[in-house]
Amino acid sequence: MSEQPIEPTSREAGHDRRKEHVVPELPPGVSPARVRTFVRRGRLSSLTKERVERLAPARSLPDGPFDAAHAFGRTAPLVLEIGCGHGHAAIAYAAAFPEHDIVAMDVHTPGLARMLADADEAGVPNLRVEIGDAVLFLEERVADATFDAVHLFFPDPWRKQKHTKRRFVSPANLDLLARVLKPGGHVLIATDQDFYAEHALAEVAAHPRFEAHRVDRPQWRPRDGFEAKGIAVGRTINELRLHLLP
Ligand SMILES: C[S@@+](CC[C@H](N)C(=O)[O-])C[C@H]1O[C@@H](n2cnc3c(N)ncnc32)[C@H](O)[C@@H]1O
């Protein structure tokens, strides 16, 4: 897992509306599949660097094509969390389901460094971490029918109409998820932004490989972060489950 000198921030993507003016426009000619669902930001702190150097080697995925048996040393039900942030949900999942394996991904190194420290404390031998863009990871390193489930909790909402193409739930990314999910697999999405839930439901309704259902919140997921903040300001937490159709 390599350190990245350039960092994205999620607040600029819509959770903090004051920051929206700094989000760069898409360059002309960029295809939707290459649109970044995150934005960049600055340097890493010495604490982040220290945590990554000390703790990442034991939990990083080996380079090259993703091989779950090699990464985890066993074959087990396999989950990918995309945009795991500081990783509380991924650690809780790994602890609640020790018979499953989970890969937690984000481009935000400080969050992942904090997750590495928390995971070290929690144990959770069934958790691996990957720093990078999940779209590139899935496109370039993941074979068809690899994951049993994909988790997408509180994705950057990209509130402005002109940033719609940056929302993770898009036709191109649904194609990608359909390819990497095993038959019968599913995607769990949680969002405190009603417009994002409506966006996701509309995209899924137009996609031939998924069917969306509103579901109860998973009991194992900690009630913190964006969920707690959303509830505190009176928002509904939308829980969606996308079933991969045969
Ligand atoms: C709003 S935050 C939510 C973080 C976490 N799920 C939580 O609930 O606290 C969204 C996260 O998704 C990450 N993200 C967005 N697009 C991504 C991508 N293509 N690959 C990996 N991470 C991504 C961002 O860096 C950010 O940390």
The ligand as a MOL file (V3000), in Angstrom:
LIG
                    3D

  0  0  0     0  0            999 V3000
M  V30 BEGIN CTAB
M  V30 COUNTS 27 29 0 0 0
M  V30 BEGIN ATOM
M  V30 1 C -18.7450 11.0060 3.1230 0
M  V30 2 S -17.3910 9.9530 3.3780 0 CHG=1
M  V30 3 C -18.0680 8.6170 4.3110 0
M  V30 4 C -17.0160 7.8060 4.9840 0
M  V30 5 C -17.5380 6.6190 5.7970 0
M  V30 6 N -18.2330 5.6640 4.9640 0
M  V30 7 C -18.4010 7.0790 6.9260 0
M  V30 8 O -19.5970 6.7300 6.9480 0
M  V30 9 O -17.9180 7.7970 7.8120 0 CHG=-1
M  V30 10 C -17.1880 9.2300 1.7810 0
M  V30 11 C -15.8410 8.5780 1.6200 0
M  V30 12 O -15.8040 7.9420 0.3630 0
M  V30 13 C -14.4900 8.0590 -0.1350 0
M  V30 14 N -14.5350 7.8080 -1.5790 0
M  V30 15 C -15.2380 8.4790 -2.5040 0
M  V30 16 N -15.0380 7.9490 -3.7100 0
M  V30 17 C -14.1870 6.9120 -3.5390 0
M  V30 18 C -13.6010 5.9870 -4.4330 0
M  V30 19 N -13.8440 6.0270 -5.7480 0
M  V30 20 N -12.7620 5.0550 -3.9380 0
M  V30 21 C -12.4930 5.0090 -2.6120 0
M  V30 22 N -13.0310 5.8630 -1.7230 0
M  V30 23 C -13.8620 6.8080 -2.1860 0
M  V30 24 C -14.0700 9.4530 0.2580 0
M  V30 25 O -12.6650 9.5990 0.2730 0
M  V30 26 C -14.6690 9.5500 1.6560 0
M  V30 27 O -13.7670 9.1560 2.6470 0
M  V30 END ATOM
M  V30 BEGIN BOND
M  V30 1 1 1 2
M  V30 2 1 2 3
M  V30 3 1 2 10
M  V30 4 1 3 4
M  V30 5 1 4 5
M  V30 6 1 5 6
M  V30 7 1 5 7
M  V30 8 2 7 8
M  V30 9 1 7 9
M  V30 10 1 10 11
M  V30 11 1 11 12
M  V30 12 1 11 26
M  V30 13 1 12 13
M  V30 14 1 13 14
M  V30 15 1 13 24
M  V30 16 1 14 15
M  V30 17 1 14 23
M  V30 18 2 15 16
M  V30 19 1 16 17
M  V30 20 1 17 18
M  V30 21 2 17 23
M  V30 22 1 18 19
M  V30 23 2 18 20
M  V30 24 1 20 21
M  V30 25 2 21 22
M  V30 26 1 22 23
M  V30 27 1 24 25
M  V30 28 1 24 26
M  V30 29 1 26 27
M  V30 END BOND
M  V30 END CTAB
M  END
